[in-house]
Amino acid sequence: MKLIKVEPKDNYILRIYLDDDSVVDFDVKAELERIPCYQSLYNKTLFNAVKFKNKRIYWNDQCDFHLDQIIDRGHPISHA
C-alpha cells in the first residue's frame, strides 16, 4: 500500500488517499499535543506544505509520519 495524495483539512486533519482506493483522515493535532517536536506544525503555512513519498508523509527532517502510524491512528472514511 502506498500514498497517492495528501490533502490538508481544517483542524489539523490530513486526508490520506491510498493506492488501494481507501481514504483515511489522520488527526495530526493529537500528535502535536502529545509530541513536543511536532509543535512547529501549529504553523498553518507549514502544516499545509505537507509532502509525501512512498509510505511517508513529511514536512521537514523533524516532522514525519509513516503509513503504519497513519493507518493505526487514523480514521477510515467513505468516499464522498
C-alpha positions as CSV (number, residue, x, y, z in Angstrom):
1,M,0.0,0.0,0.0
2,K,1.3,3.5,-0.9
3,L,0.1,7.1,-0.5
4,I,-1.2,8.7,-3.7
5,K,-2.5,12.0,-2.3
6,V,-2.4,14.0,0.9
7,E,-4.9,16.8,1.5
8,P,-4.6,19.2,4.5
9,K,-8.1,19.9,6.0
10,D,-9.3,22.1,8.9
11,N,-8.4,21.4,12.5
12,Y,-5.0,19.8,11.6
13,I,-6.6,16.8,9.8
14,L,-4.9,15.2,6.8
15,R,-7.0,13.3,4.4
16,I,-4.8,10.5,3.1
17,Y,-5.6,8.7,-0.2
18,L,-4.1,5.3,-0.7
19,D,-3.5,3.2,-3.8
20,D,-6.0,0.6,-2.7
21,D,-8.8,3.2,-3.1
22,S,-9.1,3.7,0.7
23,V,-9.2,7.1,2.3
24,V,-8.1,7.9,5.9
25,D,-8.4,11.0,8.0
26,F,-5.4,11.4,10.2
27,D,-5.7,13.8,13.2
28,V,-2.3,15.4,13.4
29,K,-3.4,17.7,16.3
30,A,-3.5,14.7,18.6
31,E,0.2,14.2,17.8
32,L,1.0,17.9,18.1
33,E,-0.3,17.8,21.7
34,R,1.4,14.6,22.5
35,I,4.9,15.0,21.0
36,P,6.7,18.4,21.6
37,C,8.9,18.3,18.5
38,Y,5.8,18.4,16.2
39,Q,4.5,21.7,17.7
40,S,6.0,23.6,14.8
41,L,3.1,22.2,12.7
42,Y,0.8,24.6,14.6
43,N,2.0,27.0,11.9
44,K,-0.7,26.5,9.3
45,T,1.6,27.5,6.4
46,L,4.0,24.8,7.4
47,F,1.2,22.3,8.1
48,N,-0.4,23.0,4.6
49,A,3.0,22.4,3.0
50,V,2.8,18.6,3.7
51,K,4.6,16.3,1.3
52,F,4.6,12.6,0.8
53,K,6.8,9.9,-0.7
54,N,6.0,6.2,-0.8
55,K,4.9,5.3,2.7
56,R,5.8,8.5,4.5
57,I,4.3,12.0,4.9
58,Y,6.6,14.7,6.0
59,W,7.2,18.5,6.4
60,N,10.9,18.6,7.3
61,D,13.5,16.4,9.0
62,Q,11.8,16.6,12.4
63,C,8.2,16.1,11.4
64,D,7.1,13.0,9.6
65,F,4.7,10.0,9.9
66,H,5.0,6.6,8.4
67,L,2.0,5.0,6.8
68,D,1.8,2.4,9.5
69,Q,1.3,5.2,12.1
70,I,-1.4,6.8,9.9
71,I,-3.4,3.6,9.5
72,D,-3.1,2.8,13.2
73,R,-4.2,6.2,14.4
74,G,-6.3,7.4,11.5
75,H,-10.0,7.1,10.8
76,P,-11.2,5.4,7.6
77,I,-13.8,7.4,5.7
78,S,-16.1,6.5,2.9
79,H,-15.7,8.2,-0.4
80,A,-17.6,11.4,-0.8
